[in-house]
Amino acid sequence: MTERHEAILYSFRRCPYAMRARLALAISRTACELREVKLSAKPPQLLEASPKGTVPVVVLPDGTVIDESIDIMRWALGRHDPEGWLERDDRDLIARNDGAFKHDLDRYKYPDRHDSDSLAHRESALGFLRELDQRLEAKGQLCGSARGLADMAIMPFVRQFAGVDREWFDALPLRHLKDWLAAHLASDLFGAIMIRPRPWIEGDAPIVFPGQGPGQFA
């Protein structure tokens, strides 16, 4: 049996939790074997590693499993943090994003699935976005003038919110938030993590993520 030297990352390209994990793995240059998951046909290897069946999941060479996205981010950055993202963290803000804001986002985006009042949850979520806009007005990022863990943990969820009704979102008076989102989406880093692998099946040639390239992403 060949010894495995890299972690395995089970991911889904459009999932915001998986996006933020890939952002931290990419910036830290933590090499993984990327396995794209088709959510309607989850591979048994994923379910064996993490029976809850959600992505992202990282399986380390020693068998250790990390199956919470924020834990993957902090693990990767703890190994190598070239931009000092861990210095620009806000655990409370991230918890509110993952809690109340994500609750509203799901019920805004998928009202049929949740039997919810989409517009009421959209309005509720706006309170959090307004707070982000105010924080961004000062220095351009959520915890200072440079991007950090808080920005990268929250941005994929704001992206998802914006995509539900783009015309309505673009008309919002949240200039700082919209500029922040647009800049991150246009970055080399975001482009690098949004590759389009086909769903993984056993026997596929490994896809090494992040790909070979410069150690810094603009």
N, C-alpha and C positions, 0 to 999 in steps of 0.2 A: 504493500500500500504506500502510495506517495505521500510524504509529509506535506501538510499544507502550511504555508508561511504567511498567508494573508487572511484577514477577516472576511467573512461573507456578509454582504449587505442585501437583505430582501427589501425591495423598494417598489413604489408605484409612482410613476413620473408626475402625475398631477396632484397627488396627495400633499397638502401643505405640511403635514407632520414629516413626511418623507423628504420634502424639499428642504426643510430647515436642517434635518440631519445631514443631507448631502452637502449643504452649504458649509457646515462645520467640518465635515470630512474632507471637502475639497480644499478649504483654506489651510487646514492643518497638514495637507498632503498625506493623509492617512489612507494608504492603499487598501482597497477592498475588491473582492470579486463581486461585481454587481449582478444581482439576480432580479430582473423585473418581474413583478407578480401580476398575473391576471386575477382580479379580485373575485371573479365568478368561478375560477378554477384554481384555487390556491394549491401550490405544490405540497405534498405531504411532508417534505423536508422543513418547510416553514412551520407547519402545524406541530411537527415534532419538537422543533426548537422553542416555539411559543404558541401554546394551545389556543390563546385568545385570537390568533389569526389576523392581527392587525399589523400594518407596516408603519414605520420601518422597524426592522429587526437586524441587529448585528450579532453574528456568532463568531467569537474569537477562536483562534487556532487551538486554544486549550479547552474549548467547549463552553466557555462562559457566554451567556446570552444577555444582551442589553436590548430590551424591547420597549423602552420609552424614548421618544424622540429627544426630549430635553436632556435625558441622561446620556444619549449618544453624543449630543453636542458637547456636553461638559467633559465626557470621557475623551473625545478626540482633541479638544482644545487643551485638556490637561496634559496630553502627550506633546503637543506642539501648537503654539499660539502666536504666530508671527506678527499679527496685527494687534495683539493685546485685547482680543474680544472679551476675555473673562474679566477684564478691568471695567468693562462697560456693560454690566449686567444689572437687571432690576427684577428680582425674583417675584416681587408683588405684582408688577405690571404684567409679567409673563403669565403668572397664575390667573390674573383677571382676563387676559386674552384667551387662555385655554379654558376658562370657566364660563363666565357670563357672556363674554363676546362670542365665543364659539357656540354656545347654546343658542344665542339669537341668530347667528350666521346660518346655522343648520336649518332653523325654522323659517328663515327668510328664503334661503336657497331651495329648500325641499319642503314646501308647505303640505303637499299631498302625503308625503311620507310621514310627517309629524302631525297631520291634522291641525295645522297652526294658521294663525293670522299673519301672513307674510309681511304685510305693511307695518303691523304693530311691532314685529320683531326687527324690522329694518329700522324703525324709528328708535327703538331701544338701543340697538347697536350703535347708532349715531353718537350717543353720549360718549362712548369710549373713543370713537374716531375724533371727536372734537377735542378730547383731552390729548390725544396723540398730536393733533395739529398744533395745539398750544405749546406742547413740549418741543416740537420741531422748530417752532418759530425762533427759539433762542439761539440754537447752535447748529441746526440742520439735521442732527441725528438724535435718537432718543436719550442717549446718555453722554452727550458731548458733541464734539465736532467731527468725530470719526465713527465709522460704523463699528458696531460691537454686537455682543451676544443678544442684547434686547432687540435690536433692529432685525437681526437675522431670524430670531425666534418668532417674531410677530409679523414681519412683512409678508410671508406667504399667505397668511390668513386675510390680511387686508387686500391682497391681490385677488383672493377668491371672492371676497365681498364685492370688490369693484367689478368683477366680471359678471355678476348676476344681472345687472342692468347698467351697462357701461355708459349709456347716454345720460341716465339719471345721475350716476356717480360723478361723471365729468362736469356736471352743472353745479355740484356742491361747492359752497364757499369755504373750501378747505385747501387753500393753495399750497400750504407747506406740506401737508400730508400727500397731496397729489404729486408734487414735485419730488418728494422723498421716494414715493413708490415708483415713479417713472424712472428715476435715476438708478434705483436698485435693479429694476427689470431690464434696463439697458446695459448693465455692467457685464464685463467679461466673466465675472464669477457666476452670475446667474445663467448666462449663456452656457457655461461649461457644465452646469449641473442639470441642464434640461435636454440632455441627449435623448434620443428616441430608440432605446433598445427594444427588440421584440420580447414578448414574454419568455422567460427562461423555462427550459425543459431539461431534465437530466440528460447529460451527454453533450450539451452545448459547450463550445469552446468558451473558456472564461473571458469575461469582459472586465478589464482592470479599470477601476474608478478610484480617484480621478485619473483621466488620461495623462499621458506624459506631456509636460509643458513647463512653463515658467513657475517658479515657486510663489509668485505673487499674482493675484488677479485684480485688475482695476475695477 
